[in-house]
Amino acid sequence: MKDKLTVALIYDFDGTLSPGNMQEYDFIPAVGKSNYEFWKESNQIAEEQDADPILAYMYRMLHEAKSSGKSLRRESFMLSGRNITLYKGVTEWFERINAYAAERGILIEHYINSSGIREMIEGTSIAPEFKKIYACSFLYDVDGVAYWPAVAVNYTNKTQFIFKINKGIESVYESKKINEYIAEEERPVQFRHMIYFGDGSTDIPCMKLVKQQGGHSIAVYNPESEQKRAEMEKLIRDNRVNFVSPADYSENSELDKLVKAIIRKIAADNELSKFYKK
């Protein structure tokens, strides 16, 4: 497998693979709040104390769970993840795209880069498809109970994980190797061999970075929302993404055809590069 060209498909989660915020399917109802109440209180704390909105919502999750008696064990978060709804075609997407790429001598690696909760994503049926899940997570005490944020992924520090993928560094903790010089041609996953899927403002720095470095960024939107479609199409006009597509991962969908076309292009560019080297 090592002699194969490696291409990374990197996905945001909420709004990209799933129509809504992952906390809204099970966690928020379980602590007795409405979605509106939870996010209003979370954003209010962030604004009043000039805090990071991601850390603020993680605090609210810990606070509300304790107040309502909901378990804060990792297993409980993973159980919540089982209730997350995925977009049409997502479950079958990975096997089909992997096979399509393999026929062209390409090894696909799938990654998550999300401001959602890693433990919840790990509870979904598609979790085994990802080589690495970069997302917010909690620290756990000796009894296995969450008590503090371990990783908070916001719109700017999301880009660090693109570089970790680029250099083949899976550990979130590792910070020394990320700054070591490695020629682009020698990196495990070159930027031009990346396809980034995102849907909102937290993805813009990553989508723009991948695009600027020669990769491909795709802004996806809920097919049922004309407002989201308009928002994503603006990213094209602002030159922040390469493509916009409905978030339908079914076979022969627009997104399916687009990604397969990109895979063919990457394969062709890789063949041409061999002639340049000669």
C-alpha positions in Angstrom: 0.0 0.0 0.0 2.9 2.4 0.6 3.7 2.7 -3.1 0.2 4.1 -3.7 -0.5 7.8 -4.0 -2.2 8.9 -0.8 -5.2 11.3 -1.0 -6.8 12.7 2.2 -10.5 13.5 2.3 -11.0 15.8 5.3 -14.5 16.5 6.6 -16.1 18.9 9.0 -19.0 17.1 10.7 -21.9 19.2 11.8 -23.6 20.5 8.6 -21.2 18.6 6.4 -21.8 14.9 7.2 -24.8 15.6 9.4 -27.7 18.1 8.9 -27.6 19.6 12.5 -25.4 20.1 15.5 -24.6 16.8 17.1 -25.5 18.0 20.6 -29.1 18.6 19.4 -30.0 15.0 18.6 -29.8 13.6 22.1 -27.7 15.6 24.6 -29.6 18.9 24.8 -33.0 17.3 25.1 -31.6 14.9 27.8 -30.5 17.9 30.0 -34.0 19.4 29.7 -33.1 22.3 27.4 -34.3 23.5 24.0 -31.7 24.0 21.3 -32.5 27.7 21.4 -32.0 27.9 25.2 -28.7 26.0 25.2 -27.0 27.9 22.4 -28.3 31.3 23.6 -26.9 30.7 27.1 -23.6 29.4 25.7 -23.2 32.4 23.3 -24.2 34.8 26.1 -21.4 33.5 28.4 -18.9 33.8 25.6 -19.9 37.4 24.8 -20.2 38.6 28.4 -16.8 37.2 29.4 -15.1 37.7 26.0 -14.5 33.9 25.8 -13.9 31.4 23.0 -17.4 30.3 21.9 -16.2 26.7 21.6 -14.9 26.6 25.2 -18.1 28.2 26.3 -20.3 25.5 24.8 -18.1 22.8 26.3 -18.5 24.4 29.7 -22.3 24.5 29.2 -22.3 20.8 28.4 -20.5 20.0 31.6 -22.6 22.4 33.7 -25.9 21.2 32.2 -25.1 17.5 32.5 -24.1 17.9 36.2 -27.2 20.0 37.0 -29.5 17.4 35.4 -27.8 14.3 36.6 -26.8 13.1 33.2 -23.8 10.9 33.0 -20.5 12.6 32.0 -18.7 9.3 31.2 -17.1 8.8 27.8 -19.5 6.0 27.1 -22.5 8.3 27.6 -21.2 10.7 25.0 -20.7 7.9 22.6 -24.2 6.6 23.2 -25.4 10.1 22.3 -23.5 9.8 19.1 -25.5 6.8 18.0 -28.5 9.1 17.6 -26.9 11.5 15.2 -28.6 11.7 11.8 -26.3 11.6 8.7 -26.9 13.0 5.3 -28.2 10.8 2.5 -25.6 8.4 1.2 -23.0 9.0 3.9 -23.0 5.5 5.3 -22.2 3.9 1.9 -19.9 6.7 0.7 -16.6 5.6 2.1 -16.5 2.1 0.7 -17.5 3.3 -2.8 -15.0 6.2 -2.9 -12.2 4.0 -1.5 -12.8 1.4 -4.3 -13.1 4.0 -7.0 -9.7 5.5 -6.0 -8.0 2.1 -5.6 -8.8 1.3 -9.2 -6.7 4.3 -10.1 -3.8 3.4 -7.8 -4.8 5.8 -5.1 -5.1 5.1 -1.3 -7.8 7.2 0.3 -7.5 8.3 4.0 -10.5 9.9 5.6 -10.2 12.5 8.5 -12.6 14.5 10.6 -11.7 18.1 11.5 -14.6 19.3 13.6 -15.5 21.8 16.3 -18.0 19.1 17.6 -17.3 16.5 20.3 -14.9 13.7 19.4 -16.5 11.2 21.8 -19.9 11.7 20.1 -18.4 11.2 16.6 -16.7 8.0 17.9 -20.2 6.8 18.8 -21.5 7.0 15.2 -21.6 4.1 12.8 -19.1 5.7 10.5 -16.4 6.4 13.1 -14.2 3.3 12.0 -13.9 4.9 8.5 -11.6 7.7 9.7 -7.9 7.4 10.2 -8.1 10.2 12.7 -10.8 12.3 14.3 -9.6 15.8 15.2 -12.4 17.4 17.3 -13.1 18.9 20.7 -12.8 16.4 23.6 -12.8 16.3 27.4 -10.3 15.3 30.1 -11.6 12.4 32.3 -10.8 11.8 36.0 -9.9 8.4 37.5 -13.5 7.4 37.6 -13.9 8.1 33.8 -16.0 11.2 34.3 -15.4 14.3 32.1 -14.4 17.4 34.1 -12.5 19.8 31.8 -11.9 20.4 28.1 -8.9 18.6 26.7 -9.1 19.9 23.1 -11.1 22.9 21.8 -11.2 23.2 18.0 -12.2 26.6 16.8 -12.2 28.2 13.3 -8.5 29.3 13.4 -6.8 26.4 15.2 -8.6 24.0 12.8 -5.8 24.7 10.3 -3.2 23.1 12.5 -4.7 19.7 11.9 -4.4 20.2 8.1 -0.7 20.6 8.6 -0.6 17.6 10.9 -2.2 15.5 8.1 0.2 17.0 5.6 3.2 15.9 7.7 1.8 12.6 9.0 1.5 13.6 12.6 -1.6 12.1 14.3 -1.0 13.2 17.9 -2.8 16.4 19.1 -0.2 16.7 21.8 2.8 16.6 19.5 3.9 20.1 18.7 7.7 19.8 18.0 7.5 17.8 14.8 4.9 20.1 13.3 7.6 22.8 13.1 10.3 20.7 11.6 11.1 21.4 8.0 10.0 18.7 5.5 10.1 19.3 1.8 6.5 19.3 0.4 7.3 16.4 -2.0 8.4 14.3 0.9 5.3 14.8 3.1 3.0 11.9 3.5 -0.1 13.8 2.2 0.7 16.8 0.0 -1.7 19.7 0.0 -2.6 19.1 -3.7 -3.7 15.6 -2.7 -6.3 16.9 -0.2 -10.0 17.3 -0.6 -11.7 19.4 2.1 -15.4 19.3 2.8 -17.0 22.1 4.9 -20.2 24.0 5.4 -19.7 27.1 7.4 -17.6 29.9 8.9 -15.5 27.6 11.0 -14.3 25.9 7.9 -13.4 28.9 5.8 -9.7 29.1 6.9 -9.2 25.4 6.2 -11.0 25.5 2.9 -9.1 28.6 1.8 -5.8 27.1 2.9 -6.3 23.8 1.0 -7.4 25.7 -2.1 -4.4 28.1 -2.0 -2.0 25.2 -1.6 -3.3 23.5 -4.7 -5.8 21.1 -3.1 -9.6 21.1 -3.6 -12.2 22.6 -1.2 -15.9 21.8 -1.5 -18.5 23.8 0.4 -21.5 21.6 0.9 -25.0 22.7 2.0 -28.3 21.1 3.1 -30.2 20.4 -0.1 -33.4 21.6 1.7 -32.0 25.1 2.6 -31.8 27.8 -0.1 -30.3 30.1 2.5 -27.3 27.7 3.1 -26.9 27.3 -0.7 -26.7 31.1 -1.1 -24.2 31.3 1.8 -22.0 28.6 0.2 -22.2 30.1 -3.3 -20.9 33.4 -1.8 -17.7 31.5 -0.9 -17.1 30.8 -4.6 -17.5 34.4 -5.4 -15.1 35.4 -2.6 -12.6 32.9 -4.1 -12.4 30.8 -0.8 -13.5 27.4 -2.2 -13.2 25.5 -5.5 -16.7 24.0 -5.6 -20.2 24.1 -4.0 -22.4 21.1 -3.9 -25.5 19.8 -2.1 -24.6 17.5 0.8 -25.9 14.3 -0.9 -23.3 11.5 -0.8 -25.4 9.0 -2.8 -24.0 7.3 -5.8 -24.3 9.4 -9.0 -25.2 12.5 -7.0 -23.5 15.8 -7.9 -21.1 15.5 -5.0 -20.2 11.9 -5.9 -19.5 12.8 -9.5 -17.5 15.9 -8.4 -15.2 14.0 -6.0 -14.6 11.2 -8.5 -13.6 13.8 -11.1 -11.2 15.3 -8.6 -9.7 11.9 -7.9 -9.2 11.3 -11.7 -7.5 14.7 -11.9 -5.2 14.0 -9.0 -4.3 10.6 -10.6 -3.6 12.3 -14.0 -1.6 15.1 -12.5 0.5 12.5 -10.6 1.2 10.7 -13.9 2.3 13.9 -15.6 4.6 14.8 -12.7 6.6 11.7 -13.4 7.4 13.1 -16.9 8.5 16.4 -15.4 10.8 14.6 -13.0 12.4 12.8 -15.9 
